[in-house]
Structures are given as C-alpha cells and as structure tokens.
Amino acid sequence: MILDKENLFPGQIEKKINYINQLFRALLINRRRVNEDRSKYEQLISVILEEEENLISTHRSHIDQMVEVVKQEMMLLCNIDQPGSDVVEYVKGFEQIFSTKIEEIQAQLQFQQIQIIFAIINIQISFI
C-alpha cells in the first residue's frame, strides 16, 4: 500500500490553499476599503484559528492513540511470554497493532499537511 496525500486526502489541501489564496487576493485588491478588508481579515483569522484548533486536536488524539497502541503491544508481548501461548493469536494481535500504526501514520501526514498550510499563510501574511 503506497501512502500518498492524493490517496489519503484527495484535494483537501488544495481546496484549503485555494480558499486561503482567495481570501488573500480579496484582501490585497480591496486594501483601500478598510471596512471590507477588516471583514475578510477576520474571516481569514477565523480560518486560521479553526485550523490551529484542528491541529491541536489531531495531535492530542494521536498521542492518546499511541499510548493505547503501546499498551496493546505490552499486553501482546506479556501474553506470548506465557507458557503455552498461542502464536497465531500473537500474529493476529500484531497485525491489528500494525494496522493501527498505519492509521496513525496517515493522521501524521494530515498533521504535516496542515503545517504546510500554516507556512503558506505565514508567507502570505507577510505581504499584507
């Protein structure tokens, strides 16, 4: 299975970047109209704050999930160390843990994509 952003999150990042670019273009074109700019700026700030909250929430969820995975791995190893343990069950448990880790890698990719959006926003803000 190849993990690439197009398979995981088709078009999401591009849509967000396009939306942010549209807001910035609107801000730059209407710079002289303070009241209109302020509204669009507040809308942009709202988008940024929402993305920040999503980023933090994703990070918290990732940490919680990783703690659970480590607990499962510890239990799996503890069980296989017991006399008469079932290797087939061990392999099944390992496969389940491995699948969970793949899901977490996908979440990390999303986390990195959001960081890219923030970098683009910071660059664009410097031009305002």
C-alpha positions in Angstrom: 0.0 0.0 0.0 1.5 3.3 -1.1 0.7 6.2 1.2 0.5 9.5 -0.7 -1.6 12.6 0.0 -3.8 12.2 -3.1 -5.0 8.7 -1.9 -5.4 9.8 1.7 -6.9 13.3 1.4 -7.8 13.9 -2.3 -8.0 17.6 -3.0 -8.4 18.7 0.7 -5.1 20.6 0.9 -5.5 22.2 -2.5 -9.1 23.3 -1.6 -7.9 24.9 1.6 -4.9 26.5 0.0 -7.2 27.8 -2.8 -9.7 29.2 -0.3 -6.9 30.9 1.7 -5.4 32.3 -1.5 -8.8 33.7 -2.5 -9.1 35.4 0.9 -5.7 36.9 0.5 -6.3 38.1 -3.1 -9.5 39.7 -1.9 -7.6 41.4 0.9 -4.9 42.8 -1.4 -7.3 44.0 -4.1 -9.6 45.9 -1.6 -6.8 47.2 0.6 -8.1 50.7 0.5 -11.6 49.7 1.7 -10.8 49.3 5.3 -14.2 48.1 6.4 -14.4 45.4 3.8 -10.8 44.4 4.4 -11.4 44.1 8.1 -14.3 41.7 7.5 -12.3 39.5 5.2 -9.3 39.6 7.5 -11.5 38.5 10.4 -12.7 35.7 8.2 -9.1 34.7 7.4 -8.2 34.8 11.1 -11.2 32.6 11.8 -10.0 30.1 9.3 -6.5 30.1 10.8 -7.9 29.7 14.3 -10.1 26.8 13.2 -7.1 25.1 11.6 -5.0 25.6 14.8 -7.7 24.0 16.9 -7.9 21.1 14.4 -4.1 20.7 14.5 -4.0 20.6 18.3 -7.0 18.2 18.5 -5.3 15.9 16.0 -2.1 16.0 18.0 -3.9 15.1 21.2 -5.8 12.3 19.5 -2.5 11.0 18.1 -0.9 10.9 21.5 -3.9 9.1 23.1 -3.9 6.6 20.3 -0.2 5.9 20.5 -0.4 5.3 24.3 -3.2 2.8 23.7 -1.1 1.1 21.0 1.9 0.8 23.3 -0.4 -0.7 26.0 -1.7 -3.3 23.5 1.9 -4.2 22.4 3.0 -4.6 26.0 0.0 -6.9 26.7 0.6 -8.8 23.5 4.3 -9.4 24.5 3.3 -10.3 28.0 0.8 -12.9 26.7 3.2 -14.5 24.2 5.8 -14.9 27.1 3.4 -17.2 29.0 3.9 -20.9 28.7 1.5 -22.5 26.1 0.7 -19.2 24.5 -0.9 -19.2 21.0 1.4 -17.8 18.3 -1.5 -17.5 15.9 -3.2 -15.1 18.3 0.0 -13.3 18.8 0.3 -12.8 15.0 -3.3 -11.6 14.7 -2.7 -9.1 17.5 0.4 -7.9 15.9 -1.4 -7.4 12.6 -4.1 -5.4 14.3 -1.5 -3.2 16.0 0.3 -2.8 12.7 -2.9 -1.6 11.1 -3.5 0.9 13.9 0.0 2.2 13.4 -0.7 2.7 9.6 -3.8 4.7 10.5 -1.6 6.9 12.8 0.9 7.5 10.1 -2.0 8.7 7.9 -3.0 11.1 10.7 0.6 12.3 10.9 0.5 13.0 7.2 -2.6 15.1 7.7 -0.9 16.9 10.5 2.1 17.7 8.3 -0.2 19.0 5.5 -1.8 21.4 8.0 1.6 22.6 8.9 2.3 23.3 5.2 -0.9 25.4 5.1 0.2 27.4 8.1 3.6 28.0 6.4 1.8 29.3 3.3 -0.4 31.5 5.4 2.6 33.0 7.2 4.3 33.8 3.9 1.1 35.4 2.6 0.5 37.4 5.8 3.9 39.0 5.4 2.8 40.5 2.1 -0.2 42.2 3.6 
